[in-house]
Amino acid sequence: MENKKLDTRTITDLKEEKNGSHYHLYCLSCGKEYPDTSFRLNCDNIHEPAFLRPLYSETRLKPDRTLPGIFQFSNWLPVGESLTGDGKSITYKSEKLASMLGLENLFISFNGYWPERDAFMNTCTFKELEAFPVISRLLKSHKSNLVVASAGNTARAFANVCSQNSIPLYLVVPEFGIDELWLTTEPNEHVKLIVVKGDYTDAIMLADRLASESGFTAEGGAKNVARRDGMGTTVLDAALFMGEVPDHYFQAIGSGTGAIAAWESNLKLVQNGQFGDENKRMKLHLAQNIPFTPISQIWRSRSKNFPSLNDKVARQQIEKIYAKVLSNRKPPYSVKGGLYDSLTDTNGLMYEVSNAEALEAEAIFEKLEGIDIVPAASVAVAALIQAVEQNRLDCSDTILLNVTGGGEKRLKKDVSLRYLQPSIVIDNPDIDLDFVIGVLGV
Ligand SMILES: *Cc1c(COP(=O)(O)O)cnc(C)c1O
């Protein structure tokens, strides 16, 4: 794989000459506006929890095809410099799966590695769409020592981007996620792996503590506008390909950040009628993996308050799910601009998919479409099959299926992978941080 270097072209430089910046942030609760200079994650005012959202001076989608990968959408990303990297979503129209399901307009957003279709997301999931803009935003804000907690795919995406660009990174990963930490590039000394013996939530808790130490920067998860708008480029790419905002959107969710991002892209795309009238909403069809389906259960009751889950029960459920990345226990559900609002505004639906259904869907997809997909993507395909069986779709509806990861098997045939080695393994998430920082030699 070619070595990626920092690209010297900067989009903000061009825009800043004209009007200061190509975007600013505003709070979805109180409307307070902020220039984006300090990697801000929250509003300063005291009110209900609420997301910030970027407002771009460009109201039409105008990709710049001369820029690399996802940076083609820089007009609508809260970023500075482009990083070199070919990773972006590709959209194509399905034939075989569509015909099996009796659908005339099934489009697939493929996020992974599939050279025959010009898909070069080398970490093989749409988490790469977060990593590039988050790192670019970090550099623009003159911050460093990013701390990222992940069940695996996010960690791999950040590890690759930071290795390629020699950017300091602290990855906190639950033990089950370490096999996922392969690189298509040389591991870089600035990228440190902290393994926690526990689940995703334990990793998040340790990462939160580390990030609050001085000199470290929290990535922020769903609160990070770069993460959301990066993931939302799946829908931008699809809209350009389809010429419209689709009627339906299918995705498997753990936190639901990708789904929130898809909805936010919908809002941007229709703001001046470029891709349909301003009331056009793409219905969200979101899926979880049985037996861990807390978002589905709370949405069924249409309650806005996400319950605090019983620790022991949640752990046992998460052990049983096939798509381990769909295991977030504290999703951004109730926060203003979060999952509850996304599902409400789009009249969305939740699906519950068993391991057996996911495995069957995975085999069907690989056979018909000709590429392997990751477990979470299989859950989304299974949800689409359920929707067809339950007559929730008209055969002529335009449907976007987000295949959030794929081509791992294909990549492993083409490229020899390297594995990131732990810098420290932690048994007890309450461990003394000075000790950890000492071991890491920060
Ligand atoms: C993280 C992840 C998801 C779930 O994404 P959300 O953040 O919950 O929207 C789905 N598929 C894959 C492959 C993932 O890595």
PDBQT file of the ligand as one rigid body, heavy atoms in Angstrom, charges set to zero:
ROOT
HETATM    1  C1  LIG A 501     -19.510   1.241  14.531  1.00  0.00    +0.000 C 
HETATM    2  C2  LIG A 501     -20.102   0.406  13.479  1.00  0.00    +0.000 A 
HETATM    3  C3  LIG A 501     -21.486   0.366  13.271  1.00  0.00    +0.000 A 
HETATM    4  C4  LIG A 501     -22.449   1.142  14.134  1.00  0.00    +0.000 C 
HETATM    5  O1  LIG A 501     -22.343   2.502  13.887  1.00  0.00    +0.000 OA
HETATM    6  P1  LIG A 501     -23.067   3.599  14.773  1.00  0.00    +0.000 P 
HETATM    7  O2  LIG A 501     -21.991   4.459  15.306  1.00  0.00    +0.000 OA
HETATM    8  O3  LIG A 501     -23.825   2.913  15.841  1.00  0.00    +0.000 OA
HETATM    9  O4  LIG A 501     -23.961   4.335  13.847  1.00  0.00    +0.000 OA
HETATM   10  C5  LIG A 501     -21.971  -0.383  12.234  1.00  0.00    +0.000 A 
HETATM   11  N1  LIG A 501     -21.143  -1.097  11.448  1.00  0.00    +0.000 NA
HETATM   12  C6  LIG A 501     -19.813  -1.101  11.614  1.00  0.00    +0.000 A 
HETATM   13  C7  LIG A 501     -18.970  -1.914  10.716  1.00  0.00    +0.000 C 
HETATM   14  C8  LIG A 501     -19.243  -0.343  12.631  1.00  0.00    +0.000 A 
HETATM   15  O5  LIG A 501     -17.925  -0.368  12.799  1.00  0.00    +0.000 OA
ENDROOT
TORSDOF 0
